[in-house]
Amino acid sequence: MDLTIDRLETVIIDVPLRRPHRFARVAMTAQPVLLAFVHTRDGVVGVGEGVVPGGPWWGGESVESMKVTLDTYVAPLLPGRSVADIAGLWSDISDRVGANLYAKCAVEVALHDAWARSLGVPVHVLLGGLARTSVDVTWALGAEPEEVVVEEALAKLRSGHRTFKLKMGALAPEEDTRRVCAIAEKLADAAGVRVDLNARWDFLTAKTHLPRLAAAGVELVEQPVPGEQVEALAELNRLLPIPVMADESLRTPVDALRLVSLRAADIWSLKTTKLGGLRRSRDIAAIAAAAAIPCHSGTSIETGIGTAASLQLACAAPSVTWGSELFGPLLFTEEILRTPLTYADGTLHLPDGPGLGVELDPDAVTALRRPHLTKEP
């Protein structure tokens, strides 16, 4: 087999959502997605996905910036190299492009997919083999009014979901706290309720209001303070009787070591997108395992491609014992895979087959493809 890379191709698609999804700062009705295709000389094509939750507010990147970065600076580095030389390619790409972890993730996943397909094995084999074959899925609810959130949660209970994550930070802290406490009380004894502040509160606000959420039955709080304020996160972790999960505070292996040294979070959110791909996610998951910290497979609201990549990692990393939030494909009105991923009773099951285990539907990609770099007004 010839593992030599022929070229890198990038495409932007816009996938509509079933309902608006509101974060602390923005809301979206469609998810822009960058698809990266690595073509080998043997005709094998690996695909990866670059996506950020709601645009550049979260990680500083957008699908538009990813496409320009990959087309201009990364694509020239790939032809003639082997898809198996992921470590060497990562080093050379990082010498040319600093940060930009979401863009790098798209290429890194595509390299894994192409390599695994060439070998006829699933990606998890390249990551060390299986620790599990499925993960539980927490359903994320937007920062919507109480009655809207409760109605959606009750409907999802009927389809098997047993844990829900509520977005906070879009309202004044007092109002937001009352809203979530009311929702938690209505879902008590039926489902687990978690909250995600998206790094929106300062330490004093978090110290004031989070104990009320814990008393109302909220079982976990994700990233209440800005990502760089790890000391504040650690103090809240010591104060609260419920687990604190790090997300924005965890982007690199060095971040992971800092979180361990301060014991700043009881749980870590692993997102292949924000961490730069599968290998860095695996490395951080190994640090978590050494520190006896459970991990949760997070989402940037990916399509079936990005979700399959995160699932391969979650099923290969022993420390991912706190379930997942890999609900992205269920939120879209359009399916871009030939065969959708299998969700059953609140659980996502690992697909069979080489590479990521899924196949893109080319007609769906064509229908959703953006003709220009930016959206038409």
N, C-alpha and C positions, 0 to 999 in steps of 0.2 A: 504494500500500500504506500501511497505517496502522501505524507503528512504536510507537504509544503503548502504554504499559504499563497493563494493567487491574488486575492484582493479583499478589501473590506468595503461593505456597502451599508448605507444607513438610510432609514425611511422613518418619517414621522406619521403617526396615525392619531386620530382623535376619536376616542371611544365614549359614547354617551352613557350616562349613569341612569339607573332606574329611579333615583330620587336625588335631590341635592345633598351633598355631603359638606358639612360646615365644620371647619377647624376653628381654633382660637382666633385666627386673624383673617382667614379667607374662606370662601365657599366655592364649590365647583359643581357644575352640572355635566361636565365631560372631562375625561382624563386624557391629556396629551401623553403620548408614549413614543419613545425612540426605539426602533428595532435596529439592532446591529447584526449584520450577516457576515460571517467569515467563510469565504469560499476557498476550498483547497483545489489543487491541481487535479486530484482524482474525482472532482465533482461533488464532494461532500460539502454540505452547508451547515454550519453551526449558527445558532441564533441566540442573542442575548437581548436584554431589555433595559433601557434607561428610563427611569420614571421618578418623579418627585411628587410628594403629596400636595397638590394644589399650587404648584409653581415654585419660584425661587425664594419665597419667604422662608422656607424651612431650611434648606441646605445651601442656598446661594446659587444653585444651578437651575437650568430649565432645559426642556427638550431642545429648544433652539440653540442654546449655548453648547449643549452636548454635541449636536450635529456639526456645528462649526468646528468645535475642538477635535472631534474624531476625524472629520473629513480633511481638515487642514494639517493637523499635527500628528495624528496617530496613524492614519491610513498609509502614509508613505513608509512607515517603519515595518509594516507587516509582510509585504510580498517577499518571497524567497525564504522566509523563516518557517520553522516547524510549529504546528499547533501544539505540540507537546512541550515546547520551550516556554511554558507560561511564566516561570520565574524570571528567565532572561528577558522576555518581552516586557514583563511588568517593570523590571529595573530600567530598561531603555525608555519605555513610555513615561515613567516617572521622572527620568532625567529631562525629558522634553516637556512634560505637562505636570505642574505641581497641583496638589489637591485634586479637584474635579473627580471625586470618588464615584459619583453616579455615572459619569461618562465612562470611566475606566471599568466600572462594574459591567456595563453592557458588553464591552469587548472581552473582558475576562471570562464572563459566562459563555459567550459565543465560542471562545477558544476551547473551553471545557466540553461544550456540546459537540463541536466538530471533532475533537480528539476522541471522545467516548464513542461517537458514531463510527469513526474510522476503525475503532477496535471492536465494535459490536457489543459494547457494554454500557450499562447505565452510568451516569455521572457519579453516583454515590460510590462506585468502585474506585474512582480516582481520588475520592476523599477519604478512603479507608474502610469502606464497607458499611453495612447496615447496623444501626442500633435499634431501629424500629421501622415499621412499615406504614404508620399513619400518625397523625397528630390531631389533637382536639383543636377546635376552632372557636375562638371568642368572636362574637359579632360586635363590630364597632358602630356606635350610634352617634350621630352628629350633635352639635350644640343646639339642638332644637327645643321648642317648648315642651313642658312636661307631658302633656297629653299626646303629642306626636310621638315622643320617644317611647312611652309606655305602650301605645298601640302597636308600634313596630316590634318592640321586644316581645309582647305577647304572641304576635304572629310567628316570630322566630322560635319561640319556645315550642310551638307546635311542630316545627320542622327539626327539632332535636338540639338546638343550641341551648346551653345551660349557663353560659357566662356572657356578660355584656360589658363593653367599655364605653363610658360616656365621655364625650369631649367637653371640656370646660375652658373658661378663659375669655369667651366672647362677651360675657355679661359682667356687671359689677360683682365683686367677690361675694358680697352678702346675698345678692339676688341669686347668683349662680349656686351658692351653697344651699340655699333654701330649695331651689329647683331639684338638685341632685338628691338631697335628703328625702324629698317627697317621692321621687322616683324609686329610690332604694327601699323605702317603706312599702311601696306598692308591689315591688318585686320580691320582697322578703319571703324566704322559705320556698320560692319558686326558681330563683336563679341567683348566681353570683354577680355582683355589681362592682365594677372597677372604674376608675376615672383617670383621664389624661389631661394634664394642664398645658401640654405643649410648651413648657418652660415659661409660662405666662406670668406667674406670681413672683413677688419678691419674698425674701425669707420671713419677714414679719407677717405678711398677709397669709402665707402658708402656715406659719406657726399658729395663727389665730383661728383659721377656718378648718384646717385639715382634721383636727381632733373631733370636730362636730361630724364630719363625714364618716370617720371611723366609728363613732358612737351610733350613727344611723345605719350601720351595717355594710358600708363600703369596705371591700376586702383587700384593695390594693390601690395605691396612687402612683401614677407614672409621671416622672419628670416635672415636679411642681415649680422648680426654679430654673433660671437660665443654665445652659449646659456648662459654661465655664465655672459656675459657682459650685464646685464639687464639695467644698467645705460646708456650705450651707445645706447641700443635699445630705451630707453625712450627719449633720446635726439633726435634721428632720428625721432621718432614718433611726436615730437613737431615741427621738422623742415619741414617735408614733408607735402604737401597738399593732399596726398592720404593715405589711411589706411596702417598701418604696422601690420602684423600678427605674433604672437609668436608661434613658434613650438618647436625648440630645447630648448628654455627657459622655457618650461612648461612640467614638468614631475610629479610633486607632488602637493598636495593641498597647501603646504607651498610656492612652486613656484607661485601658483596662487595668493596667498595673497600678495606676493612681487610685482607681476605684477600690481595688483590693486593699491597698495600703491604708486608706481612710475608712474602709468598710462603709462606703458611702451609699450602697444600695444592696438590698437583699436579693434582687433579681435583675438580670440584664436583658434588654431587648436587642436581639440580633436582627439586623436588617441587612441582607446582602447588598442592597442598593447603597445605603449610607456608609457601609464599611469597605466598599470597593470591590466586592466580589466574593467568590466562594472560598478562596484560600485564606484571605484575611479573616473572614467570618469563622472559618475552621480554627484558625490560630487563636482568636479571641475566645471561642468556645472552649478551647483547651486550657486557656488561662483560667476561665471560670471553673472548669472541672477541678483544676489543681487547688483552687481556693474554696471549693465546695459551694459555689454560687450557682443556683439553677438559672437557666436561660429560657427565654420566650422568643419564638420566631415571629418577629414583627413584620409589618407591611408598610409599603408606600402606596398601596392600592394598585398593585400590578395586575396585568392581564394574566392569562394562563401561562405565558412564557416565564415571566418573572416569578410567578407563584410556584411553578414547577421547579425553578432553580432553587428558591428558598426551601421548598419541600425536600429536595434532594439533600440539601445541607442539614435541615432539621432531622431527617431520618438517619443521617450519618454521624451526627454529633451527639455523644452520650449525655452531654450536659443540658440538652434541650428537653427539660422535664416539666416545664411550666406551660406546655401547650403552645398555641400559636394564635395569630390574628390574620391568618391567610385566607381571608374571605373575599379578596378583591374581585375574582371572576364572577361571584354571585351578585355584585353590585352593578355590573354592566348590562346594558340592553342587548349588546351584540357579542356573539361568541366568535373569537378569532382562531380557535383550534378546530381541527377536523373532528376530534373526539374530545368533549369537555372533560376536565378533571372530575374525579368521583368524590362527591360529598354525600355523606350518609350519617344521619343521627348526630349531627354536630361534629363530625370527624372528616378530615381530608385524607384520602388514601393515595399512597405512592403508585404512580402508573408503571406498567411494564414497558419494556422496550429500551433501545439504546439511547444514549445521550440524555436529554432531559426527560425522555419518555413521552413527549407530546409532539404533534405535528401542526404547523400553522396551516390555516385555510387560506390559500392565496387569493381566492375571490373576496373573502372578508377583508383582507389587507388592502386589496385594490379599492374596495368600496369606501374604506375609512381613511385611505391615504390622503395626506395633506399635499396639495399641488405646489405649495410655496413654503418657504421657511417659516413665515409667520402666518397667522390666521387672517383670512379676509375680513375686513370690517363689516 
